[in-house]
Amino acid sequence: MSWDPPGREGGFRWPAGPPESEARASEPGSGLRGLSLFDAALPGGSTETAVAVSTLAQSIRHIIERSVKPLWVRGEIIDFKAHRNGHWYFSLRDRAAQLRCVVWADDQRRIRTAVEDGMAVVVYGQVTVYAVRGDMQLRVTAIEPTGDGLLRRALERTLEALRRDGLLAPERKRPLPRLPRCLAVVTSPDGAALHDILAVARRRAPSLRIVVVASKVQGDGAPEDLCSAFGRLARWGKADVVIVGRGGGAKEDLSAFNDERVARAVAACLVPTISAVGHEIDTTMCDLVADVRAPTPSAAAESAVPLWADEEQRLRLAAAQLAGAATRCVQASGSRLGRACDMTLRGAMRSTERRRSRLDAAAGRLDALSPLATLARGFAVARGAGGRALTATADFADGMPFDLTIRDGTVGAVATSVVPDAPAVQP
């Protein structure tokens, strides 16, 4: 027999079988009388070789950890406490027993759901002993729901948080671009979902630019990787529409797309998003916050990428409609112009007639007042030197020559006498 100090491999090391004296000592009622001098030499075999409490606790811990390998344990969580030091403490129980459990802060990143009292779970961990208190406990590194209980509670909390922040409101949904120039796909580069999206998109629009933003879609670190992918996409800023998703799988395989952080990253995307996670019957938080939810990755590609043949037909139809509208517009404009020309011509003719009538009337009045008309009626005009009109007797003198203008010419004359009219007699 020998004694090793406590350590990783420390503790008691017993021979193949206990000595006969030890066997006798273990019998009921034997007491200390069954111990031999050889037994008393063992650690703890006598008062002189008594071991410290810490030594015994550490030895028991090493024995248990070597004997019981890490395993899955089923039970219900009670007395859950999230300590300020970052660790989680709770008990796992069934109808007959309970076991203390601890989740160290460093192990929590692999646990994809929140924990609370009353949850039915299976946990994975190592049975050990907390030597400070001498308590046996299970050091947990993974927690999974049994059935849908734990997952449903986690989804309900996430759903309520997203609804409270307005991320599920229908009015925040954006329409997809009609003719995108660049499609971004956030998914695993090795998955079948990417193959389906590329095949559909290239068939529908061969020259469309497609950018793959690689990310894990399941397992440890998948939520963080998806959030990082959306961060890179936002910094790049050249995509017109984004598809995020993966192929089908078990519910636990889709858990990354139910993570609240991923759902908020999808909701915060600056361009319209299409969520295509799993099969048609699967619905995740990303489906609820995305602008469009597609039942499959192939359907997502069909929603994001228009069929170019259909667009060409639509453009030809639009061109024909535009040409017809232009022709009708020209014809209507020509008709309106013809009517306007007729109206303008008739208005001009009426205006000309009115002006001609006024001109004729003015000409008649001018003709009546014209000296030529007076001459035509038998009157004559006397003009002196320089053509000055002689209109009074004072303008004449005896023997003064002057010209007499008549209707058809001029006659030279000489004034032989000038006799003014007698002034009128005032009454």
Secondary structure, 3 states (H helix, E strand, C coil): CEEECCCCCCEEECCCCCCHHHHHHCCCCCHHHHCCHHHHCCCCCCCCCCCCHHHHHHHHHHHHHHHCCCEEEEEEEEEEEECCCCCEEEEEECCCCEEEEEECHHHHHHCCCCCCCCCEEEEEEEEEEECCCCEEEEEEEEEEECCCHHHHHHHHHHHHHHHHCCCCCHHHCCCCCCCCCEEEEEECCCCHHHHHHHHHHHHHCCCCEEEEEECCCCCCCHHHHHHHHHHHHHHHCCCCEEEEEECCCCHHHHHHHHCHHHHHHHHCCCCCEEEEECCCCCCCHHHHHCCEECCCHHHHHHHHCCCHHHHHHHHHHHHHHHHHHHHHHHHHHHHHHHHHHHHHHHHHHHHHHHHHHHHHHHHHHHHHHCHHHHHHCCCCEEECHHHCECCCHHHCCCCCEEEEEECCEEEEEECCCCCCCCCCCCC
